[in-house]
Amino acid sequence: MLVVGAMAVIRFAKPGSKSATAWLLQLLERKPRKVAAIALANKMARIIWAMMARGEAYRRQPVAA
C-alpha cells in the first residue's frame, strides 16, 4: 500500500506542488520513477514506525523556500 501511495505522490510531483519535496524532485532526476517510489515508500515506512514507537502525531517538516 505504501508503494501505491508513493506512486500516486510521484504522479503529481512537479516543482512548486505541495506533494513534491526537494528530496523527491532530486531523486526523480536521478532515478527511474518506480525506484523513486520504493525509496519514498521506505521513507514513509520509517516515519510511520518512528511515530508509532514514540506515540507521536505526524509533524510535517518545514519546506525550505
mmCIF file of the N, C-alpha and C atoms, coordinates in Angstrom:
data_MODEL
# 
_entry.id   MODEL 
# 
loop_
_atom_site.group_PDB 
_atom_site.id 
_atom_site.type_symbol 
_atom_site.label_atom_id 
_atom_site.label_alt_id 
_atom_site.label_comp_id 
_atom_site.label_asym_id 
_atom_site.label_entity_id 
_atom_site.label_seq_id 
_atom_site.pdbx_PDB_ins_code 
_atom_site.Cartn_x 
_atom_site.Cartn_y 
_atom_site.Cartn_z 
_atom_site.occupancy 
_atom_site.B_iso_or_equiv 
_atom_site.pdbx_formal_charge 
_atom_site.auth_seq_id 
_atom_site.auth_comp_id 
_atom_site.auth_asym_id 
_atom_site.auth_atom_id 
_atom_site.pdbx_PDB_model_num 
ATOM 1   N N  . MET A 1 1  ? 0.829  -1.184 0.000   1.00 0.00 ? 1  MET A N  1 
ATOM 2   C CA . MET A 1 1  ? 0.000  0.000  0.000   1.00 0.00 ? 1  MET A CA 1 
ATOM 3   C C  . MET A 1 1  ? 0.876  1.252  0.000   1.00 0.00 ? 1  MET A C  1 
ATOM 4   N N  . LEU A 1 2  ? 2.007  1.180  0.670   1.00 0.00 ? 2  LEU A N  1 
ATOM 5   C CA . LEU A 1 2  ? 2.887  2.346  0.686   1.00 0.00 ? 2  LEU A CA 1 
ATOM 6   C C  . LEU A 1 2  ? 3.454  2.643  -0.701  1.00 0.00 ? 2  LEU A C  1 
ATOM 7   N N  . VAL A 1 3  ? 3.755  1.614  -1.464  1.00 0.00 ? 3  VAL A N  1 
ATOM 8   C CA . VAL A 1 3  ? 4.277  1.817  -2.817  1.00 0.00 ? 3  VAL A CA 1 
ATOM 9   C C  . VAL A 1 3  ? 3.203  2.428  -3.712  1.00 0.00 ? 3  VAL A C  1 
ATOM 10  N N  . VAL A 1 4  ? 1.969  1.963  -3.570  1.00 0.00 ? 4  VAL A N  1 
ATOM 11  C CA . VAL A 1 4  ? 0.869  2.537  -4.356  1.00 0.00 ? 4  VAL A CA 1 
ATOM 12  C C  . VAL A 1 4  ? 0.687  4.010  -3.999  1.00 0.00 ? 4  VAL A C  1 
ATOM 13  N N  . GLY A 1 5  ? 0.746  4.325  -2.723  1.00 0.00 ? 5  GLY A N  1 
ATOM 14  C CA . GLY A 1 5  ? 0.639  5.713  -2.297  1.00 0.00 ? 5  GLY A CA 1 
ATOM 15  C C  . GLY A 1 5  ? 1.794  6.551  -2.802  1.00 0.00 ? 5  GLY A C  1 
ATOM 16  N N  . ALA A 1 6  ? 2.996  5.994  -2.793  1.00 0.00 ? 6  ALA A N  1 
ATOM 17  C CA . ALA A 1 6  ? 4.165  6.711  -3.295  1.00 0.00 ? 6  ALA A CA 1 
ATOM 18  C C  . ALA A 1 6  ? 4.039  6.978  -4.790  1.00 0.00 ? 6  ALA A C  1 
ATOM 19  N N  . MET A 1 7  ? 3.519  6.009  -5.530  1.00 0.00 ? 7  MET A N  1 
ATOM 20  C CA . MET A 1 7  ? 3.319  6.218  -6.973  1.00 0.00 ? 7  MET A CA 1 
ATOM 21  C C  . MET A 1 7  ? 2.312  7.333  -7.227  1.00 0.00 ? 7  MET A C  1 
ATOM 22  N N  . ALA A 1 8  ? 1.292  7.428  -6.376  1.00 0.00 ? 8  ALA A N  1 
ATOM 23  C CA . ALA A 1 8  ? 0.302  8.497  -6.524  1.00 0.00 ? 8  ALA A CA 1 
ATOM 24  C C  . ALA A 1 8  ? 0.945  9.856  -6.259  1.00 0.00 ? 8  ALA A C  1 
ATOM 25  N N  . VAL A 1 9  ? 1.818  9.933  -5.275  1.00 0.00 ? 9  VAL A N  1 
ATOM 26  C CA . VAL A 1 9  ? 2.510  11.195 -4.988  1.00 0.00 ? 9  VAL A CA 1 
ATOM 27  C C  . VAL A 1 9  ? 3.418  11.561 -6.153  1.00 0.00 ? 9  VAL A C  1 
ATOM 28  N N  . ILE A 1 10 ? 4.140  10.583 -6.680  1.00 0.00 ? 10 ILE A N  1 
ATOM 29  C CA . ILE A 1 10 ? 5.072  10.834 -7.779  1.00 0.00 ? 10 ILE A CA 1 
ATOM 30  C C  . ILE A 1 10 ? 4.334  11.261 -9.042  1.00 0.00 ? 10 ILE A C  1 
ATOM 31  N N  . ARG A 1 11 ? 3.156  10.733 -9.246  1.00 0.00 ? 11 ARG A N  1 
ATOM 32  C CA . ARG A 1 11 ? 2.387  11.100 -10.434 1.00 0.00 ? 11 ARG A CA 1 
ATOM 33  C C  . ARG A 1 11 ? 2.155  12.609 -10.519 1.00 0.00 ? 11 ARG A C  1 
ATOM 34  N N  . PHE A 1 12 ? 1.949  13.250 -9.365  1.00 0.00 ? 12 PHE A N  1 
ATOM 35  C CA . PHE A 1 12 ? 1.653  14.679 -9.340  1.00 0.00 ? 12 PHE A CA 1 
ATOM 36  C C  . PHE A 1 12 ? 2.843  15.512 -8.877  1.00 0.00 ? 12 PHE A C  1 
ATOM 37  N N  . ALA A 1 13 ? 4.015  14.906 -8.763  1.00 0.00 ? 13 ALA A N  1 
ATOM 38  C CA . ALA A 1 13 ? 5.198  15.624 -8.273  1.00 0.00 ? 13 ALA A CA 1 
ATOM 39  C C  . ALA A 1 13 ? 5.782  16.492 -9.375  1.00 0.00 ? 13 ALA A C  1 
ATOM 40  N N  . LYS A 1 14 ? 5.601  17.779 -9.221  1.00 0.00 ? 14 LYS A N  1 
ATOM 41  C CA . LYS A 1 14 ? 6.166  18.756 -10.134 1.00 0.00 ? 14 LYS A CA 1 
ATOM 42  C C  . LYS A 1 14 ? 6.708  19.906 -9.289  1.00 0.00 ? 14 LYS A C  1 
ATOM 43  N N  . PRO A 1 15 ? 7.715  20.604 -9.765  1.00 0.00 ? 15 PRO A N  1 
ATOM 44  C CA . PRO A 1 15 ? 8.222  21.735 -8.982  1.00 0.00 ? 15 PRO A CA 1 
ATOM 45  C C  . PRO A 1 15 ? 7.099  22.705 -8.628  1.00 0.00 ? 15 PRO A C  1 
ATOM 46  N N  . GLY A 1 16 ? 7.033  23.079 -7.366  1.00 0.00 ? 16 GLY A N  1 
ATOM 47  C CA . GLY A 1 16 ? 6.011  24.010 -6.911  1.00 0.00 ? 16 GLY A CA 1 
ATOM 48  C C  . GLY A 1 16 ? 4.768  23.354 -6.344  1.00 0.00 ? 16 GLY A C  1 
ATOM 49  N N  . SER A 1 17 ? 4.605  22.041 -6.516  1.00 0.00 ? 17 SER A N  1 
ATOM 50  C CA . SER A 1 17 ? 3.430  21.373 -5.965  1.00 0.00 ? 17 SER A CA 1 
ATOM 51  C C  . SER A 1 17 ? 3.649  21.073 -4.487  1.00 0.00 ? 17 SER A C  1 
ATOM 52  N N  . LYS A 1 18 ? 2.552  20.949 -3.736  1.00 0.00 ? 18 LYS A N  1 
ATOM 53  C CA . LYS A 1 18 ? 2.655  20.706 -2.294  1.00 0.00 ? 18 LYS A CA 1 
ATOM 54  C C  . LYS A 1 18 ? 3.222  19.328 -1.986  1.00 0.00 ? 18 LYS A C  1 
ATOM 55  N N  . SER A 1 19 ? 2.983  18.360 -2.844  1.00 0.00 ? 19 SER A N  1 
ATOM 56  C CA . SER A 1 19 ? 3.425  16.996 -2.563  1.00 0.00 ? 19 SER A CA 1 
ATOM 57  C C  . SER A 1 19 ? 4.879  16.755 -2.947  1.00 0.00 ? 19 SER A C  1 
ATOM 58  N N  . ALA A 1 20 ? 5.488  17.697 -3.658  1.00 0.00 ? 20 ALA A N  1 
ATOM 59  C CA . ALA A 1 20 ? 6.845  17.483 -4.148  1.00 0.00 ? 20 ALA A CA 1 
ATOM 60  C C  . ALA A 1 20 ? 7.854  18.205 -3.265  1.00 0.00 ? 20 ALA A C  1 
ATOM 61  N N  . THR A 1 21 ? 8.613  17.421 -2.508  1.00 0.00 ? 21 THR A N  1 
ATOM 62  C CA . THR A 1 21 ? 9.695  17.999 -1.723  1.00 0.00 ? 21 THR A CA 1 
ATOM 63  C C  . THR A 1 21 ? 10.940 18.075 -2.608  1.00 0.00 ? 21 THR A C  1 
ATOM 64  N N  . ALA A 1 22 ? 11.898 18.858 -2.172  1.00 0.00 ? 22 ALA A N  1 
ATOM 65  C CA . ALA A 1 22 ? 13.149 18.961 -2.922  1.00 0.00 ? 22 ALA A CA 1 
ATOM 66  C C  . ALA A 1 22 ? 13.819 17.591 -3.007  1.00 0.00 ? 22 ALA A C  1 
ATOM 67  N N  . TRP A 1 23 ? 13.742 16.814 -1.903  1.00 0.00 ? 23 TRP A N  1 
ATOM 68  C CA . TRP A 1 23 ? 14.344 15.482 -1.888  1.00 0.00 ? 23 TRP A CA 1 
ATOM 69  C C  . TRP A 1 23 ? 13.744 14.604 -2.983  1.00 0.00 ? 23 TRP A C  1 
ATOM 70  N N  . LEU A 1 24 ? 12.417 14.628 -3.108  1.00 0.00 ? 24 LEU A N  1 
ATOM 71  C CA . LEU A 1 24 ? 11.745 13.790 -4.099  1.00 0.00 ? 24 LEU A CA 1 
ATOM 72  C C  . LEU A 1 24 ? 12.062 14.244 -5.515  1.00 0.00 ? 24 LEU A C  1 
ATOM 73  N N  . LEU A 1 25 ? 12.065 15.531 -5.764  1.00 0.00 ? 25 LEU A N  1 
ATOM 74  C CA . LEU A 1 25 ? 12.356 16.034 -7.110  1.00 0.00 ? 25 LEU A CA 1 
ATOM 75  C C  . LEU A 1 25 ? 13.782 15.693 -7.527  1.00 0.00 ? 25 LEU A C  1 
ATOM 76  N N  . GLN A 1 26 ? 14.734 15.813 -6.602  1.00 0.00 ? 26 GLN A N  1 
ATOM 77  C CA . GLN A 1 26 ? 16.119 15.456 -6.916  1.00 0.00 ? 26 GLN A CA 1 
ATOM 78  C C  . GLN A 1 26 ? 16.240 13.955 -7.171  1.00 0.00 ? 26 GLN A C  1 
ATOM 79  N N  . LEU A 1 27 ? 15.517 13.167 -6.398  1.00 0.00 ? 27 LEU A N  1 
ATOM 80  C CA . LEU A 1 27 ? 15.543 11.721 -6.590  1.00 0.00 ? 27 LEU A CA 1 
ATOM 81  C C  . LEU A 1 27 ? 14.979 11.344 -7.958  1.00 0.00 ? 27 LEU A C  1 
ATOM 82  N N  . LEU A 1 28 ? 13.901 11.994 -8.358  1.00 0.00 ? 28 LEU A N  1 
ATOM 83  C CA . LEU A 1 28 ? 13.286 11.701 -9.658  1.00 0.00 ? 28 LEU A CA 1 
ATOM 84  C C  . LEU A 1 28 ? 14.184 12.104 -10.826 1.00 0.00 ? 28 LEU A C  1 
ATOM 85  N N  . GLU A 1 29 ? 15.067 13.069 -10.606 1.00 0.00 ? 29 GLU A N  1 
ATOM 86  C CA . GLU A 1 29 ? 16.021 13.443 -11.659 1.00 0.00 ? 29 GLU A CA 1 
ATOM 87  C C  . GLU A 1 29 ? 17.079 12.370 -11.852 1.00 0.00 ? 29 GLU A C  1 
ATOM 88  N N  . ARG A 1 30 ? 17.408 11.660 -10.761 1.00 0.00 ? 30 ARG A N  1 
ATOM 89  C CA . ARG A 1 30 ? 18.490 10.681 -10.798 1.00 0.00 ? 30 ARG A CA 1 
ATOM 90  C C  . ARG A 1 30 ? 18.035 9.246  -11.055 1.00 0.00 ? 30 ARG A C  1 
ATOM 91  N N  . LYS A 1 31 ? 16.822 8.915  -10.636 1.00 0.00 ? 31 LYS A N  1 
ATOM 92  C CA . LYS A 1 31 ? 16.382 7.519  -10.660 1.00 0.00 ? 31 LYS A CA 1 
ATOM 93  C C  . LYS A 1 31 ? 15.082 7.365  -11.441 1.00 0.00 ? 31 LYS A C  1 
ATOM 94  N N  . PRO A 1 32 ? 14.806 6.164  -11.942 1.00 0.00 ? 32 PRO A N  1 
ATOM 95  C CA . PRO A 1 32 ? 13.510 5.892  -12.581 1.00 0.00 ? 32 PRO A CA 1 
ATOM 96  C C  . PRO A 1 32 ? 12.365 6.049  -11.575 1.00 0.00 ? 32 PRO A C  1 
ATOM 97  N N  . ARG A 1 33 ? 11.167 6.281  -12.091 1.00 0.00 ? 33 ARG A N  1 
ATOM 98  C CA . ARG A 1 33 ? 10.007 6.536  -11.234 1.00 0.00 ? 33 ARG A CA 1 
ATOM 99  C C  . ARG A 1 33 ? 9.719  5.411  -10.252 1.00 0.00 ? 33 ARG A C  1 
ATOM 100 N N  . LYS A 1 34 ? 9.820  4.183  -10.698 1.00 0.00 ? 34 LYS A N  1 
ATOM 101 C CA . LYS A 1 34 ? 9.497  3.061  -9.801  1.00 0.00 ? 34 LYS A CA 1 
ATOM 102 C C  . LYS A 1 34 ? 10.535 2.895  -8.698  1.00 0.00 ? 34 LYS A C  1 
ATOM 103 N N  . VAL A 1 35 ? 11.775 3.164  -8.990  1.00 0.00 ? 35 VAL A N  1 
ATOM 104 C CA . VAL A 1 35 ? 12.820 3.107  -7.962  1.00 0.00 ? 35 VAL A CA 1 
ATOM 105 C C  . VAL A 1 35 ? 12.592 4.229  -6.950  1.00 0.00 ? 35 VAL A C  1 
ATOM 106 N N  . ALA A 1 36 ? 12.236 5.406  -7.450  1.00 0.00 ? 36 ALA A N  1 
ATOM 107 C CA . ALA A 1 36 ? 11.937 6.539  -6.561  1.00 0.00 ? 36 ALA A CA 1 
ATOM 108 C C  . ALA A 1 36 ? 10.717 6.221  -5.693  1.00 0.00 ? 36 ALA A C  1 
ATOM 109 N N  . ALA A 1 37 ? 9.743  5.514  -6.242  1.00 0.00 ? 37 ALA A N  1 
ATOM 110 C CA . ALA A 1 37 ? 8.550  5.154  -5.467  1.00 0.00 ? 37 ALA A CA 1 
ATOM 111 C C  . ALA A 1 37 ? 8.912  4.222  -4.321  1.00 0.00 ? 37 ALA A C  1 
ATOM 112 N N  . ILE A 1 38 ? 9.802  3.285  -4.555  1.00 0.00 ? 38 ILE A N  1 
ATOM 113 C CA . ILE A 1 38 ? 10.238 2.382  -3.496  1.00 0.00 ? 38 ILE A CA 1 
ATOM 114 C C  . ILE A 1 38 ? 10.980 3.168  -2.415  1.00 0.00 ? 38 ILE A C  1 
ATOM 115 N N  . ALA A 1 39 ? 11.824 4.101  -2.823  1.00 0.00 ? 39 ALA A N  1 
ATOM 116 C CA . ALA A 1 39 ? 12.557 4.914  -1.850  1.00 0.00 ? 39 ALA A CA 1 
ATOM 117 C C  . ALA A 1 39 ? 11.594 5.775  -1.030  1.00 0.00 ? 39 ALA A C  1 
ATOM 118 N N  . LEU A 1 40 ? 10.596 6.351  -1.676  1.00 0.00 ? 40 LEU A N  1 
ATOM 119 C CA . LEU A 1 40 ? 9.614  7.168  -0.964  1.00 0.00 ? 40 LEU A CA 1 
ATOM 120 C C  . LEU A 1 40 ? 8.780  6.305  -0.018  1.00 0.00 ? 40 LEU A C  1 
ATOM 121 N N  . ALA A 1 41 ? 8.394  5.120  -0.455  1.00 0.00 ? 41 ALA A N  1 
ATOM 122 C CA . ALA A 1 41 ? 7.632  4.209  0.409   1.00 0.00 ? 41 ALA A CA 1 
ATOM 123 C C  . ALA A 1 41 ? 8.469  3.805  1.624   1.00 0.00 ? 41 ALA A C  1 
ATOM 124 N N  . ASN A 1 42 ? 9.753  3.569  1.414   1.00 0.00 ? 42 ASN A N  1 
ATOM 125 C CA . ASN A 1 42 ? 10.649 3.232  2.520   1.00 0.00 ? 42 ASN A CA 1 
ATOM 126 C C  . ASN A 1 42 ? 10.724 4.393  3.508   1.00 0.00 ? 42 ASN A C  1 
ATOM 127 N N  . LYS A 1 43 ? 10.825 5.609  3.000   1.00 0.00 ? 43 LYS A N  1 
ATOM 128 C CA . LYS A 1 43 ? 10.883 6.784  3.868   1.00 0.00 ? 43 LYS A CA 1 
ATOM 129 C C  . LYS A 1 43 ? 9.585  6.933  4.668   1.00 0.00 ? 43 LYS A C  1 
ATOM 130 N N  . MET A 1 44 ? 8.461  6.711  4.008   1.00 0.00 ? 44 MET A N  1 
ATOM 131 C CA . MET A 1 44 ? 7.172  6.799  4.713   1.00 0.00 ? 44 MET A CA 1 
ATOM 132 C C  . MET A 1 44 ? 7.075  5.720  5.786   1.00 0.00 ? 44 MET A C  1 
ATOM 133 N N  . ALA A 1 45 ? 7.557  4.513  5.493   1.00 0.00 ? 45 ALA A N  1 
ATOM 134 C CA . ALA A 1 45 ? 7.509  3.422  6.469   1.00 0.00 ? 45 ALA A CA 1 
ATOM 135 C C  . ALA A 1 45 ? 8.350  3.763  7.696   1.00 0.00 ? 45 ALA A C  1 
ATOM 136 N N  . ARG A 1 46 ? 9.529  4.354  7.484   1.00 0.00 ? 46 ARG A N  1 
ATOM 137 C CA . ARG A 1 46 ? 10.373 4.730  8.615   1.00 0.00 ? 46 ARG A CA 1 
ATOM 138 C C  . ARG A 1 46 ? 9.729  5.826  9.454   1.00 0.00 ? 46 ARG A C  1 
ATOM 139 N N  . ILE A 1 47 ? 9.062  6.774  8.812   1.00 0.00 ? 47 ILE A N  1 
ATOM 140 C CA . ILE A 1 47 ? 8.362  7.831  9.544   1.00 0.00 ? 47 ILE A CA 1 
ATOM 141 C C  . ILE A 1 47 ? 7.219  7.235  10.359  1.00 0.00 ? 47 ILE A C  1 
ATOM 142 N N  . ILE A 1 48 ? 6.445  6.342  9.739   1.00 0.00 ? 48 ILE A N  1 
ATOM 143 C CA . ILE A 1 48 ? 5.318  5.700  10.429  1.00 0.00 ? 48 ILE A CA 1 
ATOM 144 C C  . ILE A 1 48 ? 5.809  4.891  11.624  1.00 0.00 ? 48 ILE A C  1 
ATOM 145 N N  . TRP A 1 49 ? 6.893  4.130  11.431  1.00 0.00 ? 49 TRP A N  1 
ATOM 146 C CA . TRP A 1 49 ? 7.430  3.342  12.539  1.00 0.00 ? 49 TRP A CA 1 
ATOM 147 C C  . TRP A 1 49 ? 7.862  4.244  13.696  1.00 0.00 ? 49 TRP A C  1 
ATOM 148 N N  . ALA A 1 50 ? 8.543  5.340  13.389  1.00 0.00 ? 50 ALA A N  1 
ATOM 149 C CA . ALA A 1 50 ? 9.004  6.255  14.434  1.00 0.00 ? 50 ALA A CA 1 
ATOM 150 C C  . ALA A 1 50 ? 7.818  6.876  15.174  1.00 0.00 ? 50 ALA A C  1 
ATOM 151 N N  . MET A 1 51 ? 6.776  7.226  14.450  1.00 0.00 ? 51 MET A N  1 
ATOM 152 C CA . MET A 1 51 ? 5.579  7.792  15.085  1.00 0.00 ? 51 MET A CA 1 
ATOM 153 C C  . MET A 1 51 ? 4.952  6.777  16.031  1.00 0.00 ? 51 MET A C  1 
ATOM 154 N N  . MET A 1 52 ? 4.838  5.532  15.593  1.00 0.00 ? 52 MET A N  1 
ATOM 155 C CA . MET A 1 52 ? 4.226  4.502  16.428  1.00 0.00 ? 52 MET A CA 1 
ATOM 156 C C  . MET A 1 52 ? 5.099  4.173  17.639  1.00 0.00 ? 52 MET A C  1 
ATOM 157 N N  . ALA A 1 53 ? 6.407  4.118  17.434  1.00 0.00 ? 53 ALA A N  1 
ATOM 158 C CA . ALA A 1 53 ? 7.322  3.774  18.527  1.00 0.00 ? 53 ALA A CA 1 
ATOM 159 C C  . ALA A 1 53 ? 7.325  4.843  19.612  1.00 0.00 ? 53 ALA A C  1 
ATOM 160 N N  . ARG A 1 54 ? 7.178  6.096  19.199  1.00 0.00 ? 54 ARG A N  1 
ATOM 161 C CA . ARG A 1 54 ? 7.214  7.203  20.155  1.00 0.00 ? 54 ARG A CA 1 
ATOM 162 C C  . ARG A 1 54 ? 5.833  7.658  20.603  1.00 0.00 ? 54 ARG A C  1 
ATOM 163 N N  . GLY A 1 55 ? 4.793  7.162  19.945  1.00 0.00 ? 55 GLY A N  1 
ATOM 164 C CA . GLY A 1 55 ? 3.431  7.573  20.276  1.00 0.00 ? 55 GLY A CA 1 
ATOM 165 C C  . GLY A 1 55 ? 3.163  9.023  19.937  1.00 0.00 ? 55 GLY A C  1 
ATOM 166 N N  . GLU A 1 56 ? 3.775  9.511  18.874  1.00 0.00 ? 56 GLU A N  1 
ATOM 167 C CA . GLU A 1 56 ? 3.642  10.913 18.472  1.00 0.00 ? 56 GLU A CA 1 
ATOM 168 C C  . GLU A 1 56 ? 2.709  11.056 17.279  1.00 0.00 ? 56 GLU A C  1 
ATOM 169 N N  . ALA A 1 57 ? 2.216  12.277 17.108  1.00 0.00 ? 57 ALA A N  1 
ATOM 170 C CA . ALA A 1 57 ? 1.441  12.626 15.917  1.00 0.00 ? 57 ALA A CA 1 
ATOM 171 C C  . ALA A 1 57 ? 2.404  13.077 14.823  1.00 0.00 ? 57 ALA A C  1 
ATOM 172 N N  . TYR A 1 58 ? 1.941  13.047 13.590  1.00 0.00 ? 58 TYR A N  1 
ATOM 173 C CA . TYR A 1 58 ? 2.771  13.466 12.458  1.00 0.00 ? 58 TYR A CA 1 
ATOM 174 C C  . TYR A 1 58 ? 3.059  14.953 12.525  1.00 0.00 ? 58 TYR A C  1 
ATOM 175 N N  . ARG A 1 59 ? 4.319  15.288 12.338  1.00 0.00 ? 59 ARG A N  1 
ATOM 176 C CA . ARG A 1 59 ? 4.735  16.693 12.265  1.00 0.00 ? 59 ARG A CA 1 
ATOM 177 C C  . ARG A 1 59 ? 5.378  16.905 10.908  1.00 0.00 ? 59 ARG A C  1 
ATOM 178 N N  . ARG A 1 60 ? 4.710  17.654 10.061  1.00 0.00 ? 60 ARG A N  1 
ATOM 179 C CA . ARG A 1 60 ? 5.252  17.909 8.734   1.00 0.00 ? 60 ARG A CA 1 
ATOM 180 C C  . ARG A 1 60 ? 6.508  18.761 8.851   1.00 0.00 ? 60 ARG A C  1 
ATOM 181 N N  . GLN A 1 61 ? 7.518  18.376 8.060   1.00 0.00 ? 61 GLN A N  1 
ATOM 182 C CA . GLN A 1 61 ? 8.777  19.126 8.069   1.00 0.00 ? 61 GLN A CA 1 
ATOM 183 C C  . GLN A 1 61 ? 8.581  20.446 7.338   1.00 0.00 ? 61 GLN A C  1 
ATOM 184 N N  . PRO A 1 62 ? 9.142  21.536 7.860   1.00 0.00 ? 62 PRO A N  1 
ATOM 185 C CA . PRO A 1 62 ? 9.017  22.812 7.162   1.00 0.00 ? 62 PRO A CA 1 
ATOM 186 C C  . PRO A 1 62 ? 9.709  22.747 5.808   1.00 0.00 ? 62 PRO A C  1 
ATOM 187 N N  . VAL A 1 63 ? 9.113  23.376 4.811   1.00 0.00 ? 63 VAL A N  1 
ATOM 188 C CA . VAL A 1 63 ? 9.652  23.377 3.453   1.00 0.00 ? 63 VAL A CA 1 
ATOM 189 C C  . VAL A 1 63 ? 10.559 24.581 3.301   1.00 0.00 ? 63 VAL A C  1 
ATOM 190 N N  . ALA A 1 64 ? 11.784 24.340 2.882   1.00 0.00 ? 64 ALA A N  1 
ATOM 191 C CA . ALA A 1 64 ? 12.724 25.442 2.652   1.00 0.00 ? 64 ALA A CA 1 
ATOM 192 C C  . ALA A 1 64 ? 12.356 26.140 1.343   1.00 0.00 ? 64 ALA A C  1 
ATOM 193 N N  . ALA A 1 65 ? 12.308 27.433 1.376   1.00 0.00 ? 65 ALA A N  1 
ATOM 194 C CA . ALA A 1 65 ? 11.930 28.213 0.177   1.00 0.00 ? 65 ALA A CA 1 
ATOM 195 C C  . ALA A 1 65 ? 13.067 28.408 -0.767  1.00 0.00 ? 65 ALA A C  1 
# 
